[in-house]
Amino acid sequence: MRKKILILGASGFIGHNLAEFFARMSDYDVYGTYFNSKPPELDGVVMKKADLTQREEMDSVLAGMDIVVQAAAVTSGSKDIHMRPYIHITDNAVMNSLLFRSAFENEIPHVLLFSCSIMYQPSSMPLNENDFDANQEMFPSYFGGGWNKIYFEKMCEFFSRMRKNRYTVIRHSNIYGPWDKYDLERSHVFGATITKVMSAPDNGVVTVWGSGDEARDLLHVDDLLSFVQCAVEQQTSPFELYNVGNGKAISVKDLVQKIIAIAGKDLTVFHDLTKPSINTSLSLDCNKAYKDLGWKPRISLEDGIHRTLLWYREHFQCHS
């Protein structure tokens, strides 16, 4: 029997990829929402414009769905995290509060929430789901966003205890790949580096914010999509929280050099120490996802960079 799956935020990076992914399957009728962003034209996806901070619009788009994936959020890069951290807090708190209430009242069988890993302390060793300690001070740059995510996760657990629907919380690492943000004002480290490298002339200079010593766990978006499919098809318990990442970290300076090498360019790297950077290092232990669902990442960082460069060349450089 075909199921109706709703991707909230289908015009964004992860949402766009999810909508494409499930639209290729014969078991799902796929719906997506957009608001400020231009809606993608996706075969097999019914797009609906909705302001998800409004209760009536949230109720309208959720009605009749079997699965809801929350990929809608106010997001941006490190510049806004430093200069305007409040923009990530208010609307996201309103949106998700309305989502969980509406999902409960509409008796949506399964809700999946994209959280993230910013609540973890920096670590040189991979961290598992139990390594978050609420008694430790949150990393200063992530204080608001981190506690926001914990609030959303606990709301999922709260509603799951009433046993009317099922919840999956996904603490993912840094995701990259097609449809990511590649403008330098809003992009994260991977997208920004791709843009800087690919737009630099040969023998040119790539400027990196900060020392580049911080390290990131980078997961290709296709591996994230495969996890979502595993959770949708296999989870039976009312509530589960999973780490979803590559399981190892790479320093930003090594990532930049790797992207330059795979792109086949001859570039010099300049580290601008006057620019903001978020000096944390983290990787995720994802053994629970493998034990429960048989999921593990399949795409190496080198392969992922190759795939992303091919996509970037097709969608940006071929049309410039």
Buried (B, 14 or more C-beta within 10 A) or exposed (E): EEBBBBBBBBBBBBBBBBBBBBBEEEEBBBBBBBBEEEBBEBEEBBBBEBEBBEEEBBBEBBEEBBBBBBBBBBBBBBBBBEEEBEBBBEBBBBBBBBBBBBBBEBEBEBBBBBBBBBBBBEBEEBBBBEBBEEEEEBBEBBBBBBBBBBBBBEBBBEBBEEEBBBBBBBBBBBBBBBBBBBEEEBBBBBBBBBBBBBBBEEEEEBEBBBBBEBBBBBBBBBBBBBBBBBBBEEBEEBBBBBBBBBBBBBBBBBBBBBBBEBBEBEBEBEBEEEEBBBBBBBBBBBBBBBEBBEBBBEBEBEEBBBBBBEBBEEEBEEEE
